[in-house]
Amino acid sequence: IFLDEEGLVPCKRSSIYSKPIRVRSKEINAIAIAPGCVPSAISTYRLLEQLEVPQVQVEGETAWPSSLDPELAGQQVLLEVARVALRGQDDKPGFKITYTLNGDPPSSSSPPYRHLLVFDKPGTYRLSCMAMAYKMADSLVASCKFIVQNRLS
């Protein structure tokens, strides 16, 4: 297999693909040539720019470690309510952030983030989110875990 990263038609004088390569361009042309055989059609691979990982901002009144159940020490615990904002490269065409609340990786069929998320029921939340946009590679997944707890009396 011969390849070219300059936008040219690959030939027997082009680089030989024999191991993983460090990609330096957004387009690679490749062709298979074997002795006694007709060369394959040229395959063009266009690499997509990957979106940045969404920023997750969790806000609320934080419980002091001394007032926590020892099992909760070291975790993000919020009293009564947590507000979560997700931000990303919203200037990209077709941009959206999808999320899950059970820790599973999000997909295109996960709920889209539209506005501030408010969690006012006690419980443990595992938010995972990723960004998507037209003709771009999906972002990596951002995850966070937080606990909403009622005030201790």
N, C-alpha and C positions, 0 to 999 in steps of 0.2 A: 504494500500500500504506500503510495507516494502522496505527499500533502504539500500544500502551499498556503501561506498566511498573508500573501501580498495581493490577493485578488486575481492571481494569474491561474491559468490552466496548469494543473500539475502534470509532470512528465517524468521520464526516467532520470532526469538530472535534478529533480526536486528532492526535498528531504524525505527520507524513508521513515515510515512509522514502524518502530520496533519496540517502543516502550512508552509509558505515559509521557506526555509533553507538557511543558509550561506554555500556556497560551498567552500570546502577546498581542493578539488582534481580536476583533469581534467576529471575524469570518474565516473559516477554514475550508478550502477545497481539497477533496481527496479523490483518488482514482486507484483502482486495483489493476495491476499489470502483471501477467504471468507468461512465461515463455510458451509460445505455441498457442496462445489464447488471444481472443479479441479483448482489448482493454474494456473495463467496465465504464458505465456512464459516470460522469463527474458528480460527486455528492458534495453539496454545499451545506455547511453547518454554521448557523448564525447563533452566536452566544448572546444571551439576554442579560441586560444589566439587572442586578438583584436589588430589590428594595431594601432599605434599612429596616432593622428590627424596630417594631413600634415601641415607643416610650410608654411605660405604665406608671401612673402617679396615683398612689393610694393616700387619701387624706381622711382625717378624723381625729377624735380625741384619743390619744394613746393611753393605755392602762399602764400604771407604774409597776415594775417587776415585783415590788414588795406586796402588791395587792393581788397577785396572780396565784392561781393554782400552780404548784411546782411543775406540773406536766406542761404548762404553757410557757415556762421560762424560755427566753431566747426566740420566741415567735412574735410576729407582729400582731398585737391584740388591740382592737379598737373598741371603745365603749359606745354602745347604742347604735351607731351608724358608721358605715364606711362609704366614702365617695371615691369612685375610680374613674380617672380620665385616661384615654388612650390617644396617643398622637403619633403621626407619621408623615410621610411625604405626600400630603394631600394635593400637591400641585401636579401630580402625574395623572394622565387620562385614565378614567375608569378606576381610580384609587378607592380601595375600601379596606377596612380592618374587620376581620371576623374573629369571634372568640368562643370559648367554651368555659363553663364554670365547674367542670368536674376533673380538670387536669388533662383531659384527652387533647391531642393535637387538633387544632381547628382545621377546617377545610372550606372550600367554596360554598358548601351547603350549611355551614355554621351561621348563627345569627350575625348580621352585620352590626358593627358599632355605629350608632347614630348620635348619641348624646351621653352625658355623664351617667354612669351606672351607680345606683344607690342601693346599698345592702343594709336593711334595717332589721333583719331577722337574725337572732343569735345563730351562730354556726361557723363552720370552717369552710372557707371558699378557696378553690384552686383555679385561678383564672389563667388561661392560656390564650394568646392572641397572635395573629400574624397579618401582615399586609399583603395585598394583591393589587395589581394594576395591569392595564392593557399592555401587551407586548413587553412585559417585564417578568423576571423570575420572582416568585413569591419570597418574602423575607423569611428569615429563620424565625422560630417560635420564641416569643417572650412569655415567661411564666412567673407567677407570684402566688404566694399562699398567705392568707390573712384570716384572722378570727374576729368575729363580731360577738361581743359579750355584753350582757346586761350589766348595769352598774351594780356593784356590791353594796348591800345595805348595811 
